[in-house]
Amino acid sequence: MLDAQEILRRIDAAYDLDPKRPGGGGGAYFAAMADCLAQAEALGDAEVLMYARLGYGHALRDKPGLTRRGFTGAWLGVLRTCLLAWRAEPGRYDATCVRALWRQLLDLFEIYVERVPEPAGRLLRLAAELDRSPPPGLPWVPYELDRFRMQLAARRGDAAETERIWRSLRARELPADRFLHDRILAADAEMWSWLGRDDLAVESLAPVLAGQVPLTDGVPVEQQLLVPYVRLGRIDEAVAIHERTWDLPGQLLDPILAQLRFCLLTGNDERGLQVLHRNLRQIGRRRAESLHGMAVAAAGAALCRRVLARGLDREFLWDCDCADPGCADDPLYTYAALEGELYWSAVDHAEDVDEMDGGPAQSERIRALLALEPVARVELPSRPAVPPAFPHPVTHLPATGAAELSAALDGAIAEPSGRRRVALLQRITHNALLADLPPTAGAARAAMLDDLVREDWDEWRFVLARNLLELFRLHDANPSLLGAERLGAMWRAVPTTFDRVLDRPGMRPAQAHELLDLLDRHRRPGTADEHHLRWYRAAFRTRCGDRDGAAKAWAAFDALPPHDRYRADGHVRRRVRLHLDLGDDTAALAAAPGDDDLLLVPYLRAGRTGQARAVHERTRETASSPAAVTEHLRYCAATGAIDDALDIVHRNLGLYHLLYDDDDATFDHMRAHAAATLICETVMAAGRDTAWTWPSDDCDPPCPPEDDWTYARFAGNARPALLARARRWESLLGTAVHTRAVFALADGDRAEPSGDPLRPTV
């Protein structure tokens, strides 16, 4: 058994393996601390055990396989054990040990406030618990707890409470041994900027600007005044700060966010793209986990929307710096794909935090950022330039010569179909474009089609749509380049591509019409090409809410000789759904002259109640697709058949599992959620709400049964998700027609949907 001195020596040595120190990481830190804890437990000395537990808790973030939330939860458990031991025998532990305990407690609290948010109510209770017995000789503990209370009030959007605590803190002396004064003032300025108090943001940083508070390591904090200065009309000062700081290396998320907001507010989209491209690795490919990450994602999505609205979507390199040569990360991105990822990253995290805090503050913040418009048009002294799309060869593929790339292409084609092969083909495409080798790039893109059109690859629709567009651009520039066989494969991919981007977010109207126009120039005689083009022109007009344009486009399609593909039941029902999405009963009834459960509500509105009742009774027990479920629920709401509706909802809860809150949700899923919301609120209005159990689901990972569901809870969860999805389609299509329609459906198809889409109608 080791003695106390040897265990303490080993604890000190283990700290040198911290990943933040040179040579640390790789799991060695956690392994060393776990061994020290085992030795301390065997020894049984209380003070040594406290030191070992503190080291072990700190090292948990290096434990293999532990998520960030798993790490914080495990760390809190260790610290609670230490806190209880200290409270039981406060005189037993030396000052260094106590100081380390409280440093870790407050470090964890800081993570809970911003980086891995926990519910505000839970954190306030934790703060109250820590306040019960503050350690003597550590004045920064009560000060920092009050700062956390202020930050939580700001997180919930409570400006009055935030200001009350802020002013009380300013009247107290800042504990210099715990805080970096300039960073605290910068954080306050950013906080007030988000709360719309630009005057207090400027007041917060005044001591730094006046030279009364020195900068830590010379790192500027003035970026936090970029947005307040613009909104206060102090444009020249904002521009001067931006010019000094926008391209500083190694910036954290908060100054990156300030620079992106400045670019959005001043109409400097090109400079915003420069900021975005410089910091792609910092932004990361994972969903946001922190409040700063969430806001940066929203600002990035808003910037991408500006680019897309100007018709400037393009491919660009998002290179990887990992050491895995078989890395399957996509190296080629488009602003359309990036906008979707960033949008859902921001929206999902905001909804999670709002659910924790019991209010809409973060979702409102994100919606405002996504809708941000310039308040001033500012010309920057240093001319912004759009970053180069292909700046250098891909990290994992140094080949750039024609022979090297040809050999790499042969190797990629021989690879098994899958994500890794697509990533490799994208790398070859990128390097071929960089080397100005169109034939190689075209061959690599053509090879990708085999994977991208696979039946279970809907999530790749952004890549498929862009790939198809670029292939037809190549063909348009040089019709002899690709050959008849490849051209045939490209045309076979056309229906798959358009079906996917009509069902799920994936293509803007301008991009769709560009591709359709391109295809129109290369129609092949004696094929179904003309039918495809007219069908999808009409479908896109309908999806975009252009009733007159859709009517003309469908008439042009109907003028063609009938084609078996478009007379099949699947395409007839797809056309009916498109007309229903637009609220066009007449066109929907004309498209399907026989009985169809998608037409239950149009039958009712046309006075064909007997036909509607007969179709409902015959098909309600087998209704399972999102579109069919939607129409049966609408029928039930209109006829008062609530028991039938509840039976349909409960038999199809799989449609609503996890609320399909990202771009994998289809348009039909969105309408199905609106219809279920209508039923749940109808049940609530009738006083029939009750508790029930959501059954287990065979998702990945499987979800166990969950008790304590009510129809009120279902509707309360569904409305924010509906708004997020409807706004996503709104941003893609450039019209709010579907936002209005989906909430009209949720509100019972009233002529005037509720003014606030989030407000239940009961």
N, C-alpha and C positions, 0 to 999 in steps of 0.2 A: 504494500500500500504506500502511495506517495504521501509525503508530509505536506503541510500547508504551504511552506515556502516554495517547494517544487511545483505545486499546482498553480500558485500565483505566477511563478515564472513562466510556466507554460501558457497561462492565459495571456500574459503580456506578449509572448512570442506569437500566439495565434492571431492577435490583432494585426500583426504585420502581414497576414495573409488576406486581409480585407481586400476585396476586388477594387476598391477605390485607391489602393496603394500599389506602387509598382511591383509587379510579380505576383500579385494576389489573384484570387478568383478560382474558377474551375472546380468549385465544390470543396477545395482544401480548407477554406476558412470555416465552413460549417462543420466539416469532419473533425477539425482540431478542437473547436469549441465544444462539440458534442462529447468528445473524449474527456475534456477538462471537466465538464459537468458530471460525467459518470464518476470520475475520480473524486470530485468534491462530495458527491452524494455518499460515496463509500467512506470518506473520511468523517463526515458528519459535523464539521466545524461550520457554525452558522454564518460567520463573516466570509469565509472562503466560498461557501455555497452561494451567498448573495453575489459575490463577484463572478462566479462561474455562471450563475443564471443570467446575469446581465450580459455577459459575453455571448452566451448561447442565444439569447433573445435577439441581440444585435445581428448575429450571424445567420438567423433564420432566412433572411432574404437571399442567401447563397445556397439554400437547401435545394437540391435538384428536384424538379417537378412541382415545386410549390408556386401557386399563382400569387399575384400581388395581394389579392384579398385574403388568400389563405395565409400568406406571410403576416399581414397585419393582425389577423385574428389570433394566430398562434403567438405572436409577439405580445399582444395585449394579455393573453393568458399568463405568460411568463411574468410580465410586469405586475399583474395583480397579485401573484404569489409573493413577489418581492415586496410590494407595498404592504401587504398584510403582515409579513414578517417584520418589517420596519416599524409598523404601528404597534405591533405587539411588544417589541423591545427596542424603542427608539434610541436608547443609550448604548446599545451593543455594537453599532456600526459606526465606523469613522466617517469624517466629513467627506472624504473623497468618494466613498461608497454611496453615501446619501445623495451627493451632487450628481453622480453618474445615474442613479435611479431616476431622479427628477428630470434630468436632461432627456433621458430616453422616453419618459412618460410624455413630455411636452413635444418631443420630436414626433412621436406617434400621433399625438393630437393634431399636429400640423398636417400630417399626411391625411388624417381623417377629414379635415376641413376642406382641403383642396385637391390633393393628388389621388386619393382613393376614398371618395366621399362616403360618409356614413350619415344616417338620419340626424337632422339637426337636434330633434328632441332628445335622442339618445346621447348626443355629445354634450348637450347642456346639462343633462343629469350626471354625466361623467365629470364635467367641470365642477359641478356642485359637490360631488363626492371628493374630488381632489382638494377643494377649498376647505373641507372639514378639518384637515390637519396639515396646514402648510409647513414646510420644513423651516426651522430657524436658520437665519443667516443667508437665505437665498431670496432676496427681494424680487428677483425677476419672475418667480413662480406666480404670485397673484397678478402681476402686471401682464404676463403672457396669457394667463387664463382669461383676463378681461379682453385682450386683443382677439382671442379666439371667439369670444362672445360677440364682439363687434363684427368679425368676419362672417360669422353665422347669420347675424342680422342682415348683413349686406347680401349674403347668398340667398336669403329669403326675400330680398327686395324691400326690406323695411328700412327706408332711408332715415326716418325720425329716430328710431332706436340706434341705428348705426351712428348718427351724429351725436346722440347723447353720450354714448360710450367713448366715441372719438375725442370729444371735448374734455371728458374727464381724464382720459389718458394723456392728453397734451398738457394738462395741469400738473402731471406727475413727472418725476425725473426718470429718464430712460435708463434702465440698467445697462451700463456700457459693457459689462463683462459677458453679456449674453447676446446683444443685438448689434448689428451693423446699422448705424443711424441712417445713412443715406438710403440703404435698401428698404428700411422701414418706411421712410417718407415716400419713396417711389411706389411701394405697395399701396400706401394710402391714396396716392394720386390716381393710381389705376382703379382702385375701388370706387373713388368718387366719379371718375370718368364713366364707369359703367352705370352708376346710379344717376347720371345726368347732372351732377353738381360740378360743372367745370370750374366754378369759382373756388370751390374747396379743393379741387385737384391742384390748381395753381398755388393756392395757399399752402398746401401740404409740402410742395417742393421748393417753396420760397427760400428756406434756409440753405438749401444746397446751391441754388442759383446765386444767392448772395455771398457764397463762399464761407458761410458760418459753419457748415457741415462738410467736411472733406469727403472726397470720393474714395471708396474702398478699392485699392489697387488701380486707381485711375479709370475704372470702368464706368462709362457714363450711364446715368439713369434718366436723363432728360427726355428719352423717347416717350415716357409716360405723359408728356405734355403735348404730343403731336395732335391727338384728337381734341383735347380741350382748346388748344390754341386755334385750330381750324374752326371749331364751332363758335368761338368767341370773336372770330374775325381777325385774329392776329396771324394772318397767313404768312407774312414774311418770316416771322419767328419760327413757325412750324416748318417752313421750307428749309430754313437754315439748319434746324435740328435734323431733319430728314437727310439732307445732303451730307452731314457730318457722320451719320450713324447707320444708314440703311445697309451698307455692305460690310459692316464689321464682322469679323470671323467669329464662329463659335457662340452665336447668340442663343439665349434661352427662349422658351416659348413666349414669355410675356413681352419682350421687345419685338419679336417677330410679329406678334399679334398687333402691337401698336403700329408697326410699319404697314401691315396689310390694311388696317382700318384707315390710316392716313391716305393710302393709295385709292381706296374705295371712295372716300369722302371728297377727294380732289380730282377724280376722274382720270387718274394715272394708271390705267390698266396695264400698260406695258411694263412700267416699273413694278407694279404688283406682281406680274409674272416673273420678273427677275428675282424679287424677294422669295416668291414661292419656289422657284427652281433651285435657288441657293440653299434652301432649307428643307428639301424633300426628305432627306434622311432624318432630320430632326423631327419632322411632322410624323413620319413613319407610316407603315402600311396597316398597322393594327387599329382597331376601333379605339376612340378616345377613352381614357380612363380618368383624366383629370379635368378640372374646370378650364384650365388654360388650353389643354389639348382640344377640348370641345369647342371653345371659341375660335381657336385657330382653324379648326376644320370648317366651321361655319363661314369664316372670312374667306378661306380658300374656295369653298363652294360658291360663294357670292361672286368672287373674282372669275371663276370658271364660267359662270352664267353670263357675265359681261362679255367674255370672249366668244362664247357660243352664240349670243345674240347678234354679234357682229359677223357671224359666219366664218369665224377663224379657227374652228376646231381642226386639230391636226394630231399626228402622232409625235411623241417625243420620248426620249430615253429617260427612264427612271432606273438608274443603274443600281446594282447590288454590291455591297462591300463585304459579303460573307465569304468564308473560306471554302464553301462547298461547290465544287465544279459542276455538280449535278443539281444545283439550285433550280427550283421550279417557279420562282417568282417571275412575273411577267416583266420583261425589260421594256416593252413598248406599251405606252399608255396613250390615251387621248384625253383631252379636257372633258369630253362628255362622260367618259368612264370615271375620271377622277372626281368630277362634280358629284356623281351619284354616291361614290364611296364616302366623300367628305360630308355630304348632306346627311346621310344616315348615321355616320359617326357622331355628328353634332346632335341631331334630333334624338337619337336613342339615348345618349348620355344625359341630355337635358331632361327627358321624360323620366329617366331613372332617378335623377336627383330630385326632381319635383315630387315624385311619388314618395321619396324618403322624407321630404320636408313638408309635404302637405300643402303645396301651393304651386302656382304656375310661373314663378319668377324666372327660372332658367329657360323654359320653353319660350317665354315672351322675349327674353334677351336674344335667343337664337333666331327667332322669327324676325326680330328687328334687324339683326345683323345680315340675315339673308336678303332682306328687302332694302338694304342700305343704298341710298342714291347720293350722287355728288351734291355737296352744298356749295361748292366753288370749283371752277375749272382753272387749274393751276398749271402753268408751264414751268417745268423744272429746269434749272440751269444746266445740269448734266443730262444730256438727252437720253431718255430711256430707250432701250432697244429690246425687241423680242428675243429671248434667249434662243440660241441655236438648237434645233430639234435633235441633231445627231452630233454632239460635240466631240466624241472620241469613241474608239472601239469599245464594245461591251467588255466589262471586266472578265467575265467567264468565257470569252471567245476572242482571243487576240488576233485571229486570222482576219486579214483584210484583202489579200490578193485573190485574183480570180480562181487560180488553181486550188488555193487553200480553202476558199469558201465552197468551191464545187465539191471538194472531198468531204468537207463538213456537212454539206447538204446530203450527199450520199449516205453518210453515217446516220444523219438524223432520220432520213426516210426509212432506214433499216431498224430504227428504234421501235419498241412497242408503242401503240397508240396510247396517248395519255397526256397529262399535264406537263410532264417533263419534256416530251417531244415538242409540244407547242412552244414552250419557253425556248428550247434550242432553235427551233425554226424562226422564232421572233428575233433571236440574236443574229442569226444568219441574215435575215431580212435587214436588220438595222445596219450591220457592217457592210452589206452589199449596197445599201443606199448611200452610206458614208463614202464608199469607194466608187460610186457612180457606176454600178453594174446592174442595170434594170433587168436583164434576163435572169440573173441569179436571184434577185429580189422577187421577181415574178414566180419563179419556180418554187421558191420557199413558201410564198403566200399560197400558191396553188396546192402544195403539199399539205398545208394547214387545214384546208377545207375538209379533208377526210375526217379529221378529228372534230372540227368545229360544228359540223352538221349532224353529229351523233345525236341520237334521240334524247339522251339524258344530259345534254350540255347546254341547257337554256341559260345558265349563268354566264356563258361565254358570248352572249349575243352582241355585246359592245365590240369585242374583237372580231366576231364574224361579220358584223355590218361594216366595220372599217376595212377589214380585209377584202370583202367583196367590192366595196367602192374603189379601193386602190387597184385591184385587179382589173376592173373595167376601165379605170383611168389608163392603165398600162395598155390595155387592148385598144382604147380609143386613140392613144398616141401612136401605136404601132400594131395594126390589126394582124400582122403576120407573126408577132412575137410569141404568142402563147400556143397556137395550134388548135385544131378543131376539137381534139379530145378534152383539153383543158377548158376550152370555151363551153363545151357541153356540161362539164362538171360545175362551172360557174353558174350557168343558167339553172341547173338542177338545184343549186343552193338558194336561188332567188325566193321561192315560196317559203322555204324554211326560215330564211332571214326575216322576211316581212311578217310572217306569222308570229315570230318571237317578239319582235319589237312593237307589234300591235298589242300583244297580250301583256307585256311587261315594259316598264320604262327602259328605253334603250336608244331611241332615235328621234331627233328633232325634225319638225316638218321640212325645214330647209334642206337638211341632209337627205331625207327621204325623197324629196322632189328632185334633188340633184342626181341621186342614183337612178330614179325612175326616168329622168330625162336622158341620162347617159345610156340606160338600157334601151330606151326607145330608138336611139340612133343605130342600134345593132340588133334589131329584131331579126329573127331568122324565119324566112318564109316556110310555110307548111308545118309550123310548130304551134305550141300553146302560148308562145311568148306574148302575143297581143292580149290574150285573155288574162294572163298574169298581170300585165301592166295596168290594164283598165280596172281590174278587180282591186288591186292595191292602191291605185290612185283614189278610187271611190272610198275604200276602207279608211285611208288616211284622212281624206276630207271629212268623213263621218267622225272619226276619232278626234279630230281637231275642233269639232263643234260647228263646222261650216255647213249649215243646213242647205243653203241654196247651192253651194258648190258640190255638196254630196249628191243632191238630187240630180244635177247635171251629169256628174261622173257615173252614177249608177245607171242613168239612162244611156250613156255611151257604152257601158258594159253590156246592158241588156240588148243593145242593137247588134251585138255580135251573134253569130250562130251559137246555139247552146253547146256547152262543153261538159263532158261527163264529170270532170273534177268538181266543177262548181254547181252541178245538180245533185251531188252526193249530200247525204243528210248532214254530215259534219260542216260543210260549207254553207248549207242553207241555214243551219242553226247559228253559225258564226255571223252570218249577215243579219239574222233576226236580232242577235245580241247587240250588234253595232247600232242598229236602228233604235233599239230600246235604250241604249246608253245615251242617245241623242234625244230621247223622248218623243220619237216619231212613230206613233201607233199605226198610222195609215201605211207607212212604208213597211213596218214590221209585219202587219197582217198580210200585205201583198206578197211579201217574200216567202211566206209559208202558208199556202192556202189550206192545208189540212190541219187536223188537231195537233197542237203543240203546247206542252206545259210552259214554255217560255212566254206564251201569249195569254196567260191567265188574266192579267190585269187589263190588257187591251180588249179582251173579250168582255170583261165587266163594263169597261167604259163605253163599249159599242152596244151595250144592252143585250149581249149574248150570254146572259147569266146562267142559263141551263147548260150551255156548252162548257162554260168555265167550271161549273160545279162538277160536271161529269169528268172532265179532264183532270181536275184536282183529285177527285176520289180515286180515279184509276191509277194515278202516277205518284201520289204524295208519299207512299211508303217506300218507293224506290228512288225518290229524288236524292241525288248525292253530289252532283256537280255544283260548283259555286253558283252558276247561272240559274240552274233549276231550283236550287234551294232558295235563292233570292226571290224568284217569282212566286213560289208557293207561299213564302212568308208574307209577301206583299198581298197576295190573295187573302190569306188568313186575317191580316190586319184590316183589310177592307171589308171583310164579311163577318168579323167578330169571332172567327174560329180559332180562339186562342189556345185551346187544348191541342188542336192539330198542330199549331205553330210550335208550341213547346215540345211536342213529340219530335217534330222535324229538327229543331235546334239541338236537342239532346242526342238524337241519332247521328248528328253530323258535327259534333263538337271538334272532331279532328280538323275540320275546315278552319276553326278559330284558334287552334292551339298556337300559343306564342304570338298570336295576332299578326303573324307574317309581316313584320314591321320593316322590311327592307325591300330592295328592288326585285327580290324573287317573288314578291306578292303579285298576282295577276290583277288586271283591271276587274275581272269578275269577283275575285276575293274581296276587293274593296267594296263592291256593291253588296256582297253577301254579309259583310260586317255591318253595313248600313241597315240592311233589312233586319238583322238580328238585334241591332240597337233599337229599332222601331218596336219590335216585339217585346223586348225587355222593358222598355219604358211604358208600353201599353199595359203590361202586367203590373208594373209599379203603380200606374194611375188607377188601376182597378183594385188596388189594395191586396194584391195576391203575391207579393214578393215573399220568397221563402229561401231558406238555406238548402244547399245541395252540394254534392261532391263531384268535382271534375274527375273523370276516370283517368286511369293511367294511359300513357301514350308511348308507342314504340318509336319515339324519336331517338336521336343520337346526341347525348346519352338519353336513355329512357327516363320519362318523367313518372313518378309515382302518383297515385291518387291524391287529390288536394281537397280538403274539407273547407267549409265556411265560404263557399261561393254563394252569391245571391245575384238576382237579375240586376239589382242596382249596381253591384260591383262590376258585372259584365259590361253594362252600358257605360259606366264611368271610365273603365279602361278603354273601351272601344272608341269613344268620341275623339280623344287626343290622337289615337292611332289613325283614325279616319282622316283627321285634319292633316296629319303629316303626309299620308299617302296621297290625298287629293292635291295638296300643295306641290308635291313632287310632280304629279302629272301636269299641274298648272304651269310649273316652271319649264317643263319639256315642251308643252304644246302652245304656250303663249296665250292661254285663255283660261278664265275661271269658270267656264261653263260646267265642267264636271265637278268642281268644288261645290257650286250651287246645287247641282243635280243630286249629288250623293247625300248632301245634308237635307235636301227636300225629301229624299227617300227616307232618311232616318227620322225625319219629322212627320212622316205620314203623307208625303206627296202633296203637302199644302202648296197653294200657289205662291205663297211668300214664306220661304224657309226662315228659321230663327235667325235673327241678326247676328248673334254670336254662335258660331258653329260648335263651340264647346259647351254651350248651355243646354242641358237636357230640357225637354218640353214638359216635364212633369215636376 
